[in-house]
């Protein structure tokens, strides 16, 4: 009778365990990252009774979670990629709309400005036409400054978000390291039984980390997870986690640099090429591929317009006989692009003497000293120049000295759009005449104004390599709009396709590991019936035992 009773008891206990597991599944159906669990049931060891082996009931030997390692890896990769493209698309869309806007962009302001210049050419002695030209000049200058200011605001936001993303990465790394420790302890206490809820929490922390940066994870035979970010930097190793932080870039202090530090070791700069995927990868790529080029190109247009217009304007005469006056202020090719120095180093870059505007490029340059050899690398295409005695893209780098191993980044046009102004305040000083109207040509001389107006359609930018300029101001701006629009379209399409792929893999994961409430409800009924049946076995054993006692009595 005792065996009969024990068999019923084992069935009762097994059914109770499965009821607990099913209830736990139902309670966590909406818990992010939770994986469905199931009780693993097997038979108790049989007992030989002389006539054969007789079973001794059932037992639950483990509680497993539904987990597919390959599917989980795919989910992390797709999540990181979807986060990257979505963040990039959200970042680039506003500046694409800003630059391409036919009213708020630069194209309409330049057209209206040159229309006003043409009106002065048509009526050189008309003060009203001259005043309109000055007014349109202010509109154009304000448009440059407005666009530059809005890009600067986006720039500041990007720098702040890079720091926040680095902070999030550190926090999730610390969380994974802490969970590694708890999982290791739980495995020891449970004699190797899987602490499923802790494993889910760790996987969820890893998924959140994948939203910030590309991740790869490896779990050893002791249950410890090692996490690599970007292109192979170890963020978590066992119970130790690295610190990801930011600091000003020594080569370009206005830019944030991401750093990597283990324990009390020195904080090392992480190259942007090693930080791909997720929000952080998107922020760095957007800054490098979209924001900075647009800032450079906008400043380049301001520089080219001011330099060309000033050159022609200074050669003419105003109604008052004035000459040699620049029309735009804030931009002077005779002034150094940058002039700074530190102990043992001098970074002095200027425009080359008598530089042709077609030689200039809207680019950023990295100067480095490798083992005593100075070189300049153009960031847009990676072209490297080792001869600094010759101008590079119209810039003179011969005044640069750097310590070995030191690097400096030069963005010659980055702030030009915010610096441009109008130098002329008196409409009579607009140099419309080719000769002095007070002594030579008279107030009807419009020859210099015609030359000023012709700047609108003159090709004086972007040398084709054979000494011929290929672009006007408008076509140069159109290149900016076109390249930015292409990038915006590319990442928008990437966001759409990567999100669709992520949702597809997420659906596969949910189908495999998610909680189906209907299925769990059916399991509850089944396990309840098994529980009641086991209770009935115990009840029958008790009745038989009572009958034996009654006979014996």
C-alpha angles and dihedrals in degrees: 000000000000091000090048090052094045092051089054090047093053090051089049092051093046092050091047091052091051091048089053092050093048091048089050090052092051092047091052099041090116098038109119112247095007115149121209113255130209133189115240109220128192138165126276114246110281123240124226110235101181093259093056145303116309121201119243100204136265139304138189110237102177147359111228130194122218103251134158112189095198092049091047091052091050090049092053093049094047091045092052091047094047091049091049096052095040093051092045091049092049090050100046098042096073095051091043089054090044097051096038096046106119091213105032095035128086100256097075093045092053092047093051091046094053090044087059091048089052090051089056088050088053093047108021095169095048109108092195091057090049092050090050089053090053091048092051088047089057090048090052093047091047089050090054091048094045093051091045091050093050091049089049090054090052088046092054091048091051092051090051093047091051089057091047092049091051089051092051091050090053092049094050090046090054090048092053091048090051092048089049088059094047092047092050090051092047092050089054095048092045095047091243098320111146115254091217099183092052090048090052091049090052092049090049091051088050090051091052089049090052089060088062101041142352110279140191122190134195125188118204127212090269092059094254116142121216113199126201123191132202109349100345112315110144108235097170128026113174108304094343123093130189124232117239111198142149137241136167112285107248090215092051111015094191088065128077117236123203115230135197125210133176116201112311093338124121118285108249126202114247114217111236089236088068094054108071134155133021128048095315093050089049093050093050094044092047091050092047101038105031117011101045095043091052091048090049094047094047091051090044091056091049090050094046094046094047095044095048095042093046091050093055095037094052090056093058138067134245126223087261092055094254118147141170092046122140115231098207125045133205095048122081123163089202091066123081117264089220133352117183137137144187134183106313095354136087124187107192118156125170138170111270117259111274089359117190111232090224089065093062122096128196093239147122123238133208117208117198139174110217112184092330097316118115119213138168123220121197107221100210096063105006093244110165125211122195099176106079093171090078124064115263114211089339094309127119112223096168092106094062123110122172136178116249110279093016123128133196129188119212121196102179097183102032096106101025095100091059092048102052117108141158114268096188119079101160111072089210089066093064101117101229095144128080091208133031105284091203095060110009123018108018128228094295093069106119101161096110091045089055089053090049091050091048090062087080092068100027118114105225103135136081111026112227092217093261096076096267122123114227108187143058124211091263095048090047090054090045088057089056092049092046097048092046092047091050091052092047091050092047095053093041090056089044091052092051096048096041092049090051090051092048092050090049093052091042089054090051090050092048090049090052103036107012124105116257105202094200091053092047091049089053089048091053091056092047094047090046090055091048089049091051092047091052088049088052090053090054091046091052090048090053092050092050090048090050090050091053090050091050092052091047090050 
